[in-house]
Amino acid sequence: MRGWPAYRAAGARGIVALAAAGVATVWGGALAARAATNGVTAQSPTAILAAATSAIDGVSEVHVAGSGVSGRTSISLDLHLVASEGGEGTVALDGSSFQFVVIGNEGYFKASPGFWKRYTNATIAQLVKNRWFKVPTTGAFASFTEFSNIHKLFSGLLGSHGTLAKGKLTTLRAQRVIPLIDKTQGGTLYVAATGKPYPVEIANPGQHGVIVIDKIDQPVRLTAPSDALNLSQLEKG
């Protein structure tokens, strides 16, 4: 075994004693790990998913980051969400990115020059580059606010799947997890098998996608940009 010291001139009894101690340690550790699980390993795939959805719906703050492909569009995101308050983060679509902050009913939006060029034109892109705008959270900008809502975001991430199968208990980034494998659409959801059954990662090799869910209930302070231009007032002007 790795990490075991080498013993010289050990008698037969010593070797047997060491082996017995090693077996006891390993077996005892395995039993302790099994006892420490939160019970989801014994549940059906549907019940595990329901437990994960309920657990993440109850968090105060969460960080979600990753990338993947939807259809022909590459997507990456890095989000900090606060329940019943809003969120902030960066989203990129085919390399064209935007930043956002949503606090209650107030939204703020800042896009990269590439984003403005893609969806408007070069002249507008030049005028609005590096500018924060205060925008409504309804109408044309309603879709980006969905990235700031824990319930809506995870409803989309966890709600679309085919037939689920349960994998074997494993370890992911030092966390004991149980995999839920989508046998229809591909991809795997990893659910924490210790503590609360939070979803901790969604991986889909076929879409080159991995989304990591972490920093649960770590405080996040949302701050509105101080220099944002009010888009509604500009439109009236």
C-alpha positions in Angstrom: 0.0 0.0 0.0 1.2 3.5 -0.7 2.5 5.5 2.2 3.1 2.6 4.4 6.6 2.6 6.1 9.0 -0.2 5.4 9.8 -2.4 8.3 13.1 -4.3 8.4 13.7 -7.5 10.4 10.1 -7.8 11.3 9.1 -11.2 12.6 6.2 -13.3 11.3 4.1 -12.2 14.2 4.8 -8.6 13.6 3.9 -8.8 10.0 0.6 -10.6 10.8 -0.1 -8.0 13.5 0.6 -5.1 11.1 -1.6 -6.7 8.3 -4.4 -7.2 10.8 -4.2 -3.6 11.9 -4.1 -2.4 8.3 -7.2 -4.5 7.4 -9.0 -3.2 10.5 -8.1 0.4 9.6 -9.3 0.1 6.0 -12.4 -1.8 6.9 -13.3 0.5 9.7 -12.8 3.5 7.5 -15.1 2.0 4.8 -17.8 1.4 7.5 -17.4 4.9 8.8 -17.7 6.4 5.3 -20.8 4.3 4.7 -22.3 5.4 8.0 -21.6 9.0 7.3 -23.5 9.2 4.1 -26.8 11.1 4.1 -29.0 8.3 2.8 -29.4 9.2 -0.8 -27.3 6.3 -1.9 -30.2 4.0 -1.0 -32.8 6.0 -2.8 -34.1 5.8 -6.4 -32.7 8.1 -9.1 -35.9 10.1 -9.1 -35.9 10.5 -5.3 -32.2 11.6 -5.3 -33.0 14.2 -7.9 -35.9 15.5 -5.9 -33.7 15.7 -2.8 -31.0 17.6 -4.7 -33.6 20.0 -6.1 -35.1 20.6 -2.7 -31.7 21.1 -1.1 -30.5 23.7 -3.6 -33.8 25.5 -3.5 -33.2 26.1 0.3 -29.8 27.8 0.0 -29.2 31.5 0.7 -26.2 31.9 -1.6 -24.5 29.8 -4.3 -21.8 30.0 -6.9 -22.3 28.4 -10.3 -19.6 28.3 -12.9 -18.9 26.3 -16.1 -19.2 26.0 -19.8 -20.8 23.9 -22.5 -22.5 23.8 -25.8 -26.3 24.3 -26.4 -27.1 23.4 -30.0 -24.4 25.3 -31.9 -23.9 27.9 -29.3 -21.0 27.7 -26.8 -21.9 29.1 -23.4 -19.9 29.9 -20.3 -21.0 31.4 -17.1 -19.8 32.5 -13.7 -22.6 33.4 -11.3 -23.1 34.4 -7.7 -26.7 34.1 -6.7 -28.5 35.3 -3.5 -31.9 33.9 -2.8 -34.8 36.4 -2.8 -32.4 39.2 -3.7 -30.8 38.6 -7.1 -27.3 37.9 -8.4 -24.3 39.0 -10.4 -22.0 37.4 -12.9 -20.7 37.0 -16.4 -22.2 35.1 -19.2 -20.5 34.5 -22.6 -22.2 33.3 -25.8 -19.8 32.2 -28.5 -17.2 34.4 -26.9 -19.4 37.5 -26.7 -19.9 38.3 -23.1 -22.0 40.4 -20.8 -21.9 41.2 -17.1 -25.0 41.7 -15.0 -26.1 42.7 -11.5 -29.7 42.2 -10.4 -30.8 43.5 -7.0 -34.6 43.1 -6.4 -36.4 44.7 -9.3 -33.3 46.7 -10.5 -31.0 45.3 -13.2 -27.7 46.4 -14.5 -26.1 45.3 -17.7 -22.6 45.7 -19.3 -21.6 44.0 -22.5 -18.3 43.4 -24.3 -17.6 45.2 -27.6 -18.0 41.9 -29.3 -21.4 41.5 -27.9 -22.6 44.9 -29.0 -21.1 44.4 -32.5 -22.8 41.0 -32.8 -26.3 42.3 -31.8 -26.1 45.9 -32.9 -23.4 47.5 -35.1 -19.9 48.9 -34.8 -21.0 52.5 -34.2 -23.2 51.6 -31.3 -20.5 49.3 -30.0 -18.0 52.1 -29.9 -20.5 54.4 -28.1 -21.5 52.1 -25.3 -18.3 50.1 -24.7 -17.3 49.7 -21.1 -20.7 51.3 -20.0 -23.0 50.0 -17.3 -26.7 50.5 -18.0 -29.5 50.3 -15.6 -32.2 48.3 -17.3 -35.7 46.9 -16.5 -36.0 43.4 -15.4 -38.9 42.8 -17.7 -39.4 43.0 -21.4 -36.3 42.8 -23.6 -34.0 42.2 -20.6 -36.1 39.7 -18.8 -34.2 36.7 -20.1 -30.9 37.7 -18.6 -32.5 38.1 -15.1 -33.2 34.4 -15.2 -29.5 33.9 -14.6 -29.9 35.7 -11.3 -32.7 33.6 -9.9 -31.7 30.5 -8.0 -35.0 28.7 -8.5 -35.3 29.5 -12.2 -31.7 28.7 -12.9 -31.8 25.3 -11.2 -35.2 24.5 -12.6 -33.6 24.7 -16.0 -30.4 22.9 -15.0 -32.0 20.0 -13.2 -35.5 19.9 -14.8 -34.5 18.8 -18.3 -33.5 15.2 -18.4 -34.4 11.7 -19.8 -34.3 8.4 -18.1 -32.0 8.4 -15.0 -29.8 5.7 -13.7 -27.9 5.7 -10.4 -24.1 5.3 -10.5 -21.7 4.0 -7.8 -20.7 6.1 -4.8 -17.5 7.9 -5.7 -15.4 11.0 -4.7 -15.3 14.3 -6.5 -13.0 17.1 -5.3 -12.8 15.4 -1.9 -16.6 15.2 -1.7 -18.5 11.9 -1.5 -21.1 11.9 -4.3 -23.6 9.7 -6.0 -23.8 10.1 -9.8 -27.2 10.3 -11.6 -26.6 9.4 -15.2 -29.0 10.6 -17.9 -29.3 7.5 -20.1 -31.4 9.4 -22.8 -29.7 12.7 -23.3 -26.3 12.0 -21.8 -24.6 13.8 -18.9 -24.2 13.1 -15.3 -25.4 15.0 -12.2 -23.3 14.5 -9.1 -25.2 14.8 -5.8 -23.5 15.1 -2.4 -23.7 11.9 -0.4 -22.7 13.6 2.9 -24.3 16.5 4.6 -27.2 18.0 2.6 -27.7 16.4 -0.8 -26.7 19.4 -2.9 -26.0 19.1 -6.6 -22.3 19.7 -6.9 -21.5 19.2 -10.6 -23.2 18.6 -13.9 -21.0 17.0 -16.5 -21.8 16.3 -20.2 -18.7 15.2 -22.1 -20.7 15.0 -25.3 -21.4 18.7 -25.1 -17.9 19.5 -23.7 -19.7 20.8 -20.6 -19.0 21.0 -16.9 -20.9 23.1 -14.4 -19.6 23.3 -10.9 -21.9 24.3 -8.0 -20.1 25.4 -4.9 -19.6 28.1 -2.2 -23.1 27.3 -0.8 -24.3 29.7 1.8 -21.1 31.7 1.7 -22.1 35.4 2.1 -22.3 37.4 -1.1 -22.8 41.2 -1.2 -24.5 42.5 -4.3 -23.5 46.1 -5.2 -25.1 48.2 -7.9 -22.6 50.0 -10.3 -22.4 53.6 -9.3 -22.0 55.0 -12.8 -24.8 53.2 -14.6 -26.8 55.1 -17.3 -30.5 54.7 -16.9 -31.6 53.1 -20.2 -35.3 54.0 -19.7 -34.4 57.7 -19.4 -32.2 57.5 -22.5 -35.0 56.0 -24.5 -37.4 58.8 -23.4 -34.9 61.4 -24.3 
